[in-house]
Amino acid sequence: MDNRSFRKKLLSLVLPITFQQLMVTVVSASDALMVGVIGQDMLSAVSLASQITFVYNLFTAALTIGTSMFAAQYWGKGDKDAVERILGIVLRTSAAVSVVFFAGTAFFPGMLMRIFTPDPALIGYGSEYLRIVSVTYLMCGVSQIYLCIMKNSDLAAKSMVIGSTAALLNIALNAVLIYGLFGAPRMEAAGAAAATAVSRAVELVWVLAELRKKERIQIRMKYILHPDPVLRRDFWHYTFPVLGNELVWGGGFTMYSVIMGHLGTDAVAANSIANIVKNIIASLAMGIGNGGAIIVGNELGAGRLEQARLYGGRLCRISILSGICSGIFLLLIRPLVLAATDLSPEAAEYLKWMLVMCSYYMVGKYVNGTTIAGIFCAGGDSRFGFLCDTVTLWCFTVPAGFLAAFVLHLPVLAVYFIINLDEIVKLPAVYRRYKKYAWLKDLTVEPRQEQG
């Protein structure tokens, strides 16, 4: 592809993936913000309870990255059967993970909430939210994996329509069930959880309807019960480091919530809003990383390594420019965010400066999201991200954050500054790794005979 064709292909992937990610982020934000109108404590409780879903999403993210790693290359090679075999391997694992999270949130929500806060009111609101939302994990274990397969098999736009429709339904139901509109019962925090459950059910039903179409990638029970041993070995060889990376990265961010959660409800509320804004603006970073990974993976699977290297360079330049523009945009909308939130004066002052710190974070987020989670994983170079995040988070920002908050007793904003340095600290190592081109690798093998 020439530059024009590359941009057209990239936009056809980035735009739907970004919009779908944006809708997911907005749904998460609407849960917290809509209940936040009722009270700051409820906002903080739902925000902290959502950390359980955040941890679940780490497992889902690892599985979808591993799925994309192989599905993009085999789709580029034209091996549809291998894509269905990969789907069977992933669904087998996602089902097990989903059952564990369902059981934990359904039967032990109070114990989970105590990890994040000692406040009895926050524990009560959060436990109510978790009990209802628990069923969504069982549904997401199927729907999210299949939507990932659709993105990698030239159906990114259709995947966006399904995911975004479910997200918009979630937002609408949030308003109805949280506030008791149109004769519905006023459920407050429980209403946010119920809206999520209903929208996820609709999403799953739509995915199952797509499976009835003959031209679609199919879920085949024989590949779930009897996974291909060669593909299973290759899949886990490259996906285990991704899972380790997601858990290390997500565990670090969960520790950030633990740190902020013990600095008072004002700090929790301001941090919750700052994270919502940061995640919304970072949706484009996810789109560039995921879309770029599919393009690079298609080229690698087709054996066009030099073309993949060229596209990787273009993606890096796009990520730098996008990160700078996103940081500037965040600063420009800061007054609007402050005007739209109903926080205590102290929490509002925290939020004002937290958003400034989030602006420089964007450059690192875009570059690292495009390279580590996108380009590198497209070619199976998944171990670097695991090692990079382990060192950055667990040898630097998490210990420094705990030291600043609980030993030195530094001000809230100083603690927040420290725990937002991780993406910037990574940049020199990421650049060096990119220039080694260890990610230029074809992961595919020759088609296998049908298993008996």
C-alpha positions as CSV (number, residue, x, y, z in Angstrom):
1,M,0.0,0.0,0.0
2,D,1.1,3.5,-0.7
3,N,0.7,6.3,1.9
4,R,-2.9,7.0,0.8
5,S,-3.9,3.4,0.9
6,F,-2.2,2.9,4.2
7,R,-4.0,5.8,5.8
8,K,-7.3,4.6,4.4
9,K,-6.8,1.1,5.7
10,L,-5.6,2.4,9.1
11,L,-8.6,4.7,9.4
12,S,-11.0,1.9,8.5
13,L,-9.6,0.1,11.6
14,V,-8.8,2.9,14.0
15,L,-12.1,4.8,13.7
16,P,-14.4,1.9,14.6
17,I,-12.0,0.5,17.3
18,T,-11.6,3.9,18.8
19,F,-15.3,4.6,18.8
20,Q,-16.0,1.2,20.4
21,Q,-13.3,1.8,23.1
22,L,-14.7,5.3,23.6
23,M,-18.2,3.9,24.2
24,V,-16.8,1.4,26.7
25,T,-15.0,4.2,28.6
26,V,-18.0,6.4,28.5
27,V,-20.2,3.7,29.9
28,S,-17.7,3.2,32.8
29,A,-17.7,6.9,33.3
30,S,-21.5,7.2,33.2
31,D,-21.8,4.6,36.0
32,A,-19.7,6.8,38.3
33,L,-20.8,10.2,37.1
34,M,-24.5,9.5,37.2
35,V,-24.5,8.1,40.7
36,G,-22.1,10.9,41.6
37,V,-25.0,13.3,41.1
38,I,-26.7,11.6,44.1
39,G,-23.6,11.9,46.3
40,Q,-19.8,12.0,46.3
41,D,-19.6,8.9,48.5
42,M,-21.6,6.9,45.9
43,L,-19.3,8.1,43.1
44,S,-16.3,7.0,45.0
45,A,-17.8,3.6,45.9
46,V,-18.8,2.8,42.3
47,S,-15.4,4.0,41.0
48,L,-13.6,1.7,43.5
49,A,-15.9,-1.3,42.8
50,S,-15.2,-0.8,39.1
51,Q,-11.6,-1.7,39.8
52,I,-12.7,-5.4,40.0
53,T,-14.0,-5.1,36.4
54,F,-10.8,-3.3,35.6
55,V,-8.8,-6.4,36.8
56,Y,-11.2,-8.7,34.9
57,N,-10.6,-6.6,31.8
58,L,-6.8,-7.2,32.2
59,F,-7.4,-10.9,31.6
60,T,-9.7,-10.2,28.7
61,A,-7.2,-7.7,27.2
62,A,-4.4,-10.3,27.4
63,L,-6.6,-12.9,25.7
64,T,-7.7,-10.5,23.0
65,I,-4.2,-9.3,22.3
66,G,-3.1,-12.9,22.0
67,T,-6.0,-13.6,19.8
68,S,-5.2,-10.6,17.6
69,M,-1.5,-11.7,17.5
70,F,-2.4,-14.9,15.7
71,A,-5.8,-14.1,14.1
72,A,-4.3,-11.1,12.2
73,Q,-1.4,-13.1,10.9
74,Y,-3.4,-16.2,9.9
75,W,-6.1,-14.0,8.4
76,G,-3.4,-12.3,6.3
77,K,-2.2,-15.7,5.3
78,G,-5.7,-16.8,4.3
79,D,-6.0,-19.6,6.8
80,K,-9.6,-19.3,8.2
81,D,-9.5,-22.7,9.9
82,A,-6.5,-21.7,12.0
83,V,-8.5,-18.6,13.1
84,E,-11.3,-20.8,14.3
85,R,-8.9,-23.1,16.1
86,I,-7.4,-20.0,17.9
87,L,-10.9,-19.0,18.8
88,G,-11.6,-22.3,20.5
89,I,-8.4,-22.1,22.5
90,V,-9.2,-18.6,23.8
91,L,-12.8,-19.3,24.7
92,R,-11.7,-22.3,26.7
93,T,-9.6,-20.0,28.9
94,S,-12.0,-17.0,29.0
95,A,-14.8,-19.2,30.3
96,A,-12.7,-20.3,33.2
97,V,-11.6,-16.8,34.1
98,S,-15.2,-15.5,33.9
99,V,-16.5,-18.1,36.3
100,V,-13.8,-17.1,38.9
101,F,-14.8,-13.4,38.7
102,F,-18.5,-14.2,38.8
103,A,-18.1,-16.3,41.9
104,G,-15.9,-13.7,43.7
105,T,-18.2,-10.7,43.0
106,A,-21.4,-12.6,43.6
107,F,-20.5,-14.2,46.9
108,F,-17.6,-12.1,48.4
109,P,-18.2,-8.5,47.3
110,G,-17.6,-7.0,50.8
111,M,-14.2,-8.7,51.1
112,L,-13.2,-7.4,47.7
113,M,-14.3,-3.8,48.5
114,R,-12.2,-3.8,51.7
115,I,-9.1,-4.1,49.6
116,F,-9.7,-0.6,48.3
117,T,-11.2,1.3,51.2
118,P,-11.9,0.9,55.0
119,D,-14.9,3.3,54.7
120,P,-18.1,1.3,55.7
121,A,-20.4,3.5,53.5
122,L,-18.2,2.9,50.4
123,I,-18.1,-0.8,51.1
124,G,-21.8,-1.0,51.4
125,Y,-22.5,0.9,48.1
126,G,-19.8,-1.0,46.3
127,S,-20.9,-4.4,47.4
128,E,-24.4,-3.8,46.2
129,Y,-23.0,-2.8,42.8
130,L,-20.7,-5.9,42.5
131,R,-23.4,-8.5,43.3
132,I,-25.5,-7.4,40.4
133,V,-22.7,-6.8,37.9
134,S,-21.2,-10.2,38.6
135,V,-23.3,-11.9,35.9
136,T,-21.7,-9.7,33.2
137,Y,-18.4,-11.5,33.5
138,L,-20.0,-14.7,32.2
139,M,-21.4,-13.0,29.2
140,C,-18.3,-11.0,28.4
141,G,-16.2,-14.1,28.4
142,V,-17.8,-15.0,25.0
143,S,-18.9,-11.7,23.5
144,Q,-15.6,-9.8,23.9
145,I,-13.5,-12.6,22.4
146,Y,-15.7,-12.9,19.4
147,L,-15.8,-9.2,18.8
148,C,-12.0,-9.3,18.8
149,I,-12.2,-12.0,16.1
150,M,-14.5,-9.9,14.0
151,K,-12.0,-7.0,14.1
152,N,-9.3,-9.2,12.8
153,S,-11.4,-10.7,10.0
154,D,-12.4,-7.5,8.1
155,L,-15.5,-6.9,10.3
156,A,-14.2,-4.1,12.5
157,A,-17.1,-1.8,11.6
158,K,-19.7,-4.5,12.5
159,S,-17.9,-5.2,15.7
160,M,-18.1,-1.5,16.5
161,V,-21.8,-1.4,15.8
162,I,-22.5,-4.3,18.2
163,G,-20.3,-3.0,21.0
164,S,-21.3,0.6,20.6
165,T,-25.0,-0.2,20.5
166,A,-24.7,-2.1,23.7
167,A,-22.8,0.8,25.2
168,L,-25.4,3.4,24.2
169,L,-28.1,1.1,25.6
170,N,-26.1,0.9,28.9
171,I,-26.0,4.7,29.2
172,A,-29.7,5.1,28.5
173,L,-30.6,2.4,31.0
174,N,-28.2,4.0,33.5
175,A,-30.3,7.2,33.5
176,V,-33.6,5.3,33.8
177,L,-32.6,2.8,36.5
178,I,-30.3,5.1,38.6
179,Y,-32.9,8.0,38.9
180,G,-36.1,6.0,38.4
181,L,-37.3,7.6,35.2
182,F,-40.4,6.7,33.3
183,G,-41.9,4.8,36.2
184,A,-38.9,2.6,36.8
185,P,-37.7,2.0,40.4
186,R,-35.0,4.3,41.6
187,M,-32.1,1.9,42.2
188,E,-29.1,4.3,42.4
189,A,-25.8,2.3,42.4
190,A,-27.7,-0.9,41.9
191,G,-29.3,0.6,38.8
192,A,-25.9,1.3,37.2
193,A,-25.1,-2.4,37.7
194,A,-28.4,-3.6,36.4
195,A,-28.0,-1.4,33.2
196,T,-24.6,-3.0,32.6
197,A,-26.1,-6.5,33.0
198,V,-28.9,-5.9,30.5
199,S,-26.7,-4.2,27.9
200,R,-24.2,-7.1,28.1
201,A,-27.0,-9.6,27.6
202,V,-28.1,-7.8,24.4
203,E,-24.5,-7.7,23.2
204,L,-24.1,-11.5,23.7
205,V,-27.4,-12.3,21.9
206,W,-26.3,-10.1,18.9
207,V,-22.9,-11.9,18.8
208,L,-24.7,-15.3,18.8
209,A,-26.9,-14.1,16.0
210,E,-23.8,-13.2,14.0
211,L,-22.6,-16.8,14.5
212,R,-25.6,-18.1,12.5
213,K,-24.2,-16.5,9.3
214,K,-22.3,-19.0,7.3
215,E,-19.5,-16.6,6.2
216,R,-18.6,-15.8,9.7
217,I,-15.8,-17.3,11.8
218,Q,-17.5,-20.0,13.8
219,I,-17.3,-21.2,17.4
220,R,-16.7,-24.9,17.0
221,M,-17.1,-27.1,20.1
222,K,-14.5,-29.6,18.8
223,Y,-11.8,-26.9,18.9
224,I,-12.8,-25.9,22.4
225,L,-12.8,-29.5,23.8
226,H,-9.8,-30.7,21.7
227,P,-7.6,-27.7,21.0
228,D,-4.9,-27.9,18.4
229,P,-1.7,-28.8,20.3
230,V,0.6,-26.9,18.0
231,L,-1.4,-23.7,18.0
232,R,-2.1,-24.0,21.7
233,R,1.7,-24.2,22.4
234,D,2.4,-21.2,20.1
235,F,-0.5,-19.2,21.5
236,W,0.5,-19.6,25.1
237,H,4.2,-19.1,24.3
238,Y,3.5,-15.6,23.1
239,T,0.4,-14.8,25.2
240,F,1.7,-15.7,28.7
241,P,4.0,-12.7,28.6
242,V,1.1,-10.5,27.5
243,L,-1.0,-11.8,30.4
244,G,1.9,-11.2,32.8
245,N,2.3,-7.7,31.3
246,E,-1.4,-6.9,31.8
247,L,-1.4,-8.2,35.4
248,V,1.8,-6.3,36.3
249,W,0.5,-3.1,34.6
250,G,-3.1,-3.5,36.0
251,G,-1.9,-4.5,39.4
252,G,0.2,-1.4,39.5
253,F,-2.7,0.8,38.6
254,T,-4.9,-1.0,41.2
255,M,-2.2,-0.2,43.7
256,Y,-2.5,3.5,42.6
257,S,-6.2,3.3,43.5
258,V,-5.4,1.7,46.8
259,I,-2.9,4.5,47.6
260,M,-5.4,7.3,46.6
261,G,-8.2,5.4,48.4
262,H,-6.5,5.9,51.7
263,L,-5.8,9.6,51.2
264,G,-9.5,10.6,51.8
265,T,-12.7,10.8,49.9
266,D,-11.8,14.1,48.3
267,A,-8.7,12.5,46.8
268,V,-10.7,9.5,45.6
269,A,-13.4,11.6,44.0
270,A,-10.8,13.8,42.2
271,N,-8.8,10.8,41.1
272,S,-11.9,9.1,39.8
273,I,-12.8,12.1,37.6
274,A,-9.2,12.5,36.4
275,N,-9.0,8.9,35.4
276,I,-12.3,9.1,33.5
277,V,-11.1,12.1,31.5
278,K,-7.7,10.5,30.9
279,N,-9.2,7.2,29.7
280,I,-11.7,8.9,27.3
281,I,-8.9,10.9,25.6
282,A,-6.7,7.8,25.5
283,S,-9.4,5.8,23.5
284,L,-7.7,7.0,20.3
285,A,-4.4,5.5,21.6
286,M,-6.2,2.1,21.9
287,G,-7.5,2.5,18.4
288,I,-4.1,3.3,16.8
289,G,-2.4,0.5,18.7
290,N,-5.1,-2.2,17.9
291,G,-5.6,-1.1,14.4
292,G,-1.9,-0.8,13.7
293,A,-1.4,-4.3,15.2
294,I,-3.9,-5.8,12.7
295,I,-2.2,-4.1,9.7
296,V,1.3,-5.1,10.8
297,G,0.1,-8.6,11.7
298,N,-1.5,-9.1,8.3
299,E,1.8,-8.1,6.6
300,L,3.9,-10.4,8.8
301,G,1.5,-13.3,8.3
302,A,1.7,-12.8,4.5
303,G,5.5,-12.8,4.7
304,R,6.0,-9.1,3.8
305,L,8.4,-8.2,6.6
306,E,9.9,-5.1,5.0
307,Q,6.4,-3.7,4.4
308,A,5.6,-4.4,8.0
309,R,8.7,-2.5,9.1
310,L,7.7,0.5,7.0
311,Y,4.2,0.5,8.5
312,G,5.6,0.3,12.0
313,G,7.6,3.5,11.4
314,R,4.5,5.3,10.1
315,L,2.5,4.2,13.2
316,C,5.1,5.5,15.6
317,R,5.1,8.9,14.0
318,I,1.3,9.0,14.1
319,S,1.4,8.0,17.8
320,I,3.8,10.8,18.7
321,L,1.7,13.5,17.0
322,S,-1.5,12.1,18.4
323,G,-0.2,12.1,21.9
324,I,0.9,15.7,21.7
325,C,-2.4,16.8,20.3
326,S,-4.3,14.8,22.9
327,G,-2.4,16.4,25.8
328,I,-3.1,19.9,24.4
329,F,-6.8,19.0,24.0
330,L,-7.0,17.8,27.6
331,L,-5.6,21.2,28.8
332,L,-8.1,23.0,26.7
333,I,-11.1,21.2,28.1
334,R,-9.9,21.4,31.7
335,P,-12.2,24.4,32.5
336,L,-15.2,22.5,31.1
337,V,-14.5,19.4,33.2
338,L,-14.2,21.5,36.3
339,A,-17.4,23.3,35.6
340,A,-19.3,20.0,34.9
341,T,-18.3,18.3,38.1
342,D,-20.0,18.8,41.5
343,L,-17.1,18.3,43.9
344,S,-16.1,19.7,47.2
345,P,-13.7,22.7,47.0
346,E,-10.8,20.6,48.1
347,A,-11.6,17.8,45.6
348,A,-12.0,20.4,42.8
349,E,-8.6,21.9,43.5
350,Y,-7.0,18.4,43.4
351,L,-8.8,17.7,40.1
352,K,-7.6,21.0,38.5
353,W,-3.9,20.0,38.9
354,M,-4.4,16.3,38.3
355,L,-5.7,17.2,34.8
356,V,-2.5,19.2,34.1
357,M,-0.4,16.1,35.1
358,C,-2.6,13.9,32.8
359,S,-1.6,16.1,29.8
360,Y,2.0,15.1,29.7
361,Y,1.0,11.5,30.5
362,M,-0.8,11.3,27.1
363,V,2.4,11.4,25.0
364,G,3.8,8.4,26.7
365,K,0.4,6.6,26.7
366,Y,0.1,7.0,22.9
367,V,3.6,6.0,22.0
368,N,3.7,3.0,24.4
369,G,0.2,1.9,23.5
370,T,1.1,1.8,19.8
371,T,4.4,0.1,20.2
372,I,4.2,-2.3,23.2
373,A,0.5,-3.4,22.8
374,G,0.4,-2.9,19.1
375,I,3.5,-3.2,16.9
376,F,5.5,-5.4,19.2
377,C,2.7,-7.9,20.0
378,A,1.8,-8.1,16.3
379,G,5.1,-9.9,15.7
380,G,5.1,-11.9,19.0
381,D,7.6,-9.6,20.8
382,S,5.4,-9.8,23.9
383,R,8.0,-10.3,26.6
384,F,9.4,-6.9,26.4
385,G,6.2,-5.3,27.7
386,F,6.1,-7.6,30.6
387,L,9.7,-6.8,31.7
388,C,9.3,-3.1,31.0
389,D,6.2,-2.7,33.1
390,T,7.5,-4.9,35.9
391,V,10.6,-2.7,36.3
392,T,8.8,0.6,35.8
393,L,5.8,0.0,38.0
394,W,7.0,-2.4,40.7
395,C,10.5,-1.1,41.1
396,F,9.8,2.5,40.7
397,T,6.3,4.1,40.7
398,V,4.4,1.8,43.1
399,P,7.1,1.8,45.8
400,A,7.6,5.5,45.4
401,G,3.9,6.1,45.6
402,F,3.6,4.1,48.9
403,L,6.7,5.8,50.3
404,A,5.4,9.3,49.4
405,A,1.9,8.7,50.7
406,F,2.4,6.6,53.9
407,V,6.0,7.3,55.0
408,L,6.8,10.8,53.9
409,H,3.1,11.9,54.0
410,L,3.5,14.1,51.0
411,P,0.6,16.2,49.7
412,V,-2.0,14.4,47.6
413,L,-0.9,16.2,44.4
414,A,2.7,15.2,44.9
415,V,1.7,11.6,45.3
416,Y,-0.4,11.8,42.2
417,F,2.5,13.3,40.2
418,I,4.8,10.4,41.2
419,I,2.3,7.6,40.2
420,N,1.8,9.3,36.8
421,L,5.4,9.0,35.7
422,D,5.3,5.4,34.6
423,E,4.5,6.0,30.9
424,I,7.2,8.7,30.6
425,V,9.9,6.6,32.3
426,K,9.4,3.8,29.8
427,L,10.0,5.8,26.6
428,P,13.8,5.5,26.3
429,A,13.6,1.7,26.7
430,V,10.7,1.4,24.2
431,Y,12.6,3.4,21.6
432,R,15.7,1.2,21.9
433,R,13.5,-2.0,21.6
434,Y,11.7,-0.7,18.6
435,K,14.9,0.0,16.7
436,K,16.1,-3.6,17.3
437,Y,13.2,-4.9,15.1
438,A,12.7,-8.1,17.2
439,W,9.0,-7.8,16.4
440,L,9.5,-8.5,12.6
441,K,8.5,-12.1,12.9
442,D,6.0,-14.4,11.0
443,L,4.3,-16.6,13.7
444,T,2.2,-18.7,11.3
445,V,2.8,-22.4,10.6
446,E,1.6,-24.5,7.7
447,P,-2.1,-25.6,7.7
448,R,-2.7,-28.7,9.8
449,Q,-4.8,-31.7,8.9
450,E,-8.2,-32.1,10.5
451,Q,-7.9,-33.7,14.0
452,G,-9.6,-37.0,14.6
